[in-house]
Amino acid sequence: MMISESQHEKYLTRFTNGMLSAYADTTKNKGGLEQGFRPHELLEAALACCMNMSLRMNAEKLCIPLKEVKVQVSLNRENSEQSTFEYSVSFGESLLYEDEQKLLRALECSSVRSTLSKPLAFKLVNEKANL
């Protein structure tokens, strides 16, 4: 569970899971001070981090030598009917083509991607939210 708490600065928000915390904000043209991640960047980060971990876990499981991997994710919202997560993957060293393809196929099953691929619903569970 994540908790978001407003800060004194306009729109600045601290978010925490109870152990770690970071800040979110919006751009200056929307009234923010750009002192934290934008909320859509956090969506991109969740997917990029999950994909990165999934690649490394699968490489370990398949005994594929993988020293580093970089995943870049961008949320394209230009189409008002559908948002698209666009991503790229680069491996720090050359892998066999077959190994690279095995790892890239594994991305289709990463947990955050699977979650985001399903229809989403929103439910208010406590109107007073005494956190």
C-alpha positions in Angstrom: 0.0 0.0 0.0 1.2 3.5 -0.8 0.2 6.6 1.2 0.4 10.1 -0.3 0.6 13.1 1.9 0.4 16.8 0.8 3.3 19.0 1.7 3.5 22.8 2.4 4.7 23.5 -1.2 1.9 23.8 -3.7 1.1 20.3 -5.1 4.3 18.7 -3.7 3.3 15.3 -2.4 5.3 12.8 -0.3 4.5 9.2 -0.9 5.6 6.3 1.3 5.1 2.6 1.7 5.9 2.9 5.4 9.6 2.2 5.0 10.7 4.3 2.0 9.5 7.6 0.7 9.9 9.9 -2.2 8.2 13.0 -3.6 5.9 13.7 -6.5 5.1 17.1 -8.0 3.8 18.5 -11.3 5.4 20.8 -13.9 5.8 24.5 -13.5 3.3 25.2 -16.3 0.7 23.3 -14.2 1.5 25.2 -11.0 4.1 22.8 -9.5 7.7 23.4 -8.6 9.1 20.3 -10.3 10.5 19.0 -6.9 9.5 15.4 -7.4 8.5 12.8 -10.0 5.4 13.5 -12.1 2.6 11.0 -11.4 2.8 9.6 -15.0 6.6 9.2 -14.5 5.9 7.0 -11.5 3.7 4.7 -13.8 6.6 4.6 -16.3 9.0 3.8 -13.4 6.9 1.0 -12.1 6.8 -0.7 -15.4 10.5 -0.1 -16.2 11.6 -1.4 -12.8 9.4 -4.5 -13.0 10.6 -5.3 -16.6 14.2 -4.8 -15.5 13.8 -7.2 -12.6 11.9 -9.7 -14.7 14.7 -9.8 -17.3 17.3 -10.4 -14.6 15.2 -13.1 -12.9 14.6 -14.9 -16.1 18.2 -14.7 -17.2 19.1 -16.3 -13.8 16.5 -19.0 -14.2 17.6 -19.8 -17.8 21.3 -19.6 -16.9 21.9 -16.7 -19.4 24.9 -14.6 -18.4 23.5 -11.1 -17.9 25.6 -8.5 -16.2 23.4 -5.4 -16.8 20.2 -4.4 -18.5 18.6 -1.0 -19.2 14.9 -0.6 -19.7 13.4 2.7 -20.9 9.7 3.2 -20.7 7.6 6.1 -22.0 3.9 6.6 -21.7 2.4 7.9 -25.0 -0.9 9.6 -24.3 -1.4 11.2 -27.7 -4.3 9.0 -28.6 -7.3 10.0 -26.5 -8.7 6.5 -26.8 -5.7 4.5 -25.8 -2.5 5.1 -23.8 0.5 3.1 -25.0 3.6 2.2 -22.9 6.5 2.3 -25.4 9.7 0.6 -24.2 13.2 -0.3 -25.2 15.7 -2.8 -23.8 19.4 -2.7 -24.0 21.8 -5.3 -22.6 25.2 -4.2 -21.4 26.9 -6.9 -23.3 26.2 -8.8 -26.5 24.0 -11.9 -25.9 23.2 -14.7 -28.3 20.2 -13.8 -30.4 18.3 -16.8 -29.1 19.0 -15.8 -25.5 17.9 -12.2 -26.1 14.7 -13.3 -27.7 13.9 -15.7 -24.8 14.4 -12.8 -22.3 12.3 -10.4 -24.4 9.4 -12.9 -24.6 9.5 -13.1 -20.8 8.7 -9.4 -20.6 5.2 -10.2 -21.7 4.6 -11.9 -18.4 6.1 -9.3 -16.1 3.7 -8.7 -13.2 3.2 -4.9 -13.6 2.7 -5.3 -17.4 0.2 -8.1 -16.7 -1.6 -5.9 -14.2 -1.7 -2.8 -16.5 -2.9 -5.0 -19.4 -6.2 -5.9 -17.6 -9.2 -3.7 -17.4 -8.8 -1.4 -14.4 -11.5 -0.4 -11.9 -11.4 2.2 -9.0 -13.2 1.8 -5.7 -13.3 4.2 -2.8 -13.0 2.0 0.3 -13.1 4.6 3.1 -14.4 8.1 2.5 -12.8 9.6 5.6 -9.5 7.7 5.1 -8.2 8.2 8.6 -4.6 7.1 7.7 
